[in-house]
Amino acid sequence: MRTTRRTVRFSSPFLLYGFDAPQPPGEYFIDQDDEEIEGLSWLAYRRVATFIHLPAITSGVRTHQVVQIDAADLEAALRKDGEVSTASATEAT
């Protein structure tokens, strides 16, 4: 098993499946757990879980929680946020 961490940035509020309310814009830690696929002649992994740390890193709130999410939902929300950010920048010019 291996865990990798990355940071994602949302520039607009976002809502993932299973959340009660939208989360504010900001940077969030994402942890991905992968397990090694055994029996292959090369090293390969499969994702078994994805977690987001709430609230945003810069929120200043001392307590936080780690919530399991669907990786595809996260990627869709990031794409949507990018489209919203690009549209907002275009409208401002």
N, C-alpha and C positions, 0 to 999 in steps of 0.2 A: 504494500500500500504506500502511496505517496500523496502528499498534499502540496499543492501549489497555491500561492496567493498572488492576486493582482489587485490593482485599484482601478475602479471605473468612475467616470464622472458623468453625472446627469446635470444638464443645464436647466431643466424644467422639472416640475413635480412628475412623479411616475407611480404607476400602480402595477404590481405583479399579482398573479393569480394567488388567491388565498390571503392577501393583505386586506385588513379592515378599512384602511384609509390610504390615500396617496402619501408617498414619502417626499420630503422636500428635496430640492436640488442640492447637489454637493458631491463629494467623493465618498465612495464606499469600498470597503475591503470585500473581496470575493475569494472564498476558498473553494478549491476543487479537489475532491478526493478521487484518485485513480487507483485501480488495482492492476497488477501485472497479469497479462494473459499468458498462462502457462502452456507448454507443449509446442510452442513455436520455435523456429530456429533463429529468430531475431527477437529483440526486446520490443514489446508492444504493451500498451496500457489501454484500459477502457475506463471511461468516467463512470463512477458509481454514485457520486453525490456532489451537489453544488450548494454553497451556503453564502448568504449575505450577512454582513455585520451591520446592525442598526443601532443607533442612528448614524447619520453621516459623520465622517471623521472630524470635520470642522464644526460640528454642532455645539461643542462645549459641554454636552451632557455626559456625566461621568458613568452612568450605568448604560449598559448596552446588552443586546441580545443577538444571538446568532440563529438565523432562520434558514431552514432548508428550502431551496427554490428549484424550479425547473430551469436548466441551462438554456433551453430554447426560448423560454419566456423572457429571460434576462436579455438574450441577444436581440430579440424582437423589440423589447423596450428601449435598448440602446440605439437600435436603428431608427425607431420612431423619434427618439429624442434628438438624434442627429438631423432628421428631416425637419423637425420643428425648429431646431436651432438655425439650420440653413435658411428656412423660409423666413424666420424672424429677421435674420441678417439681411436678406434680400429686400424685405419690406422696408427696412430702415434706410436703405440707400436710395 
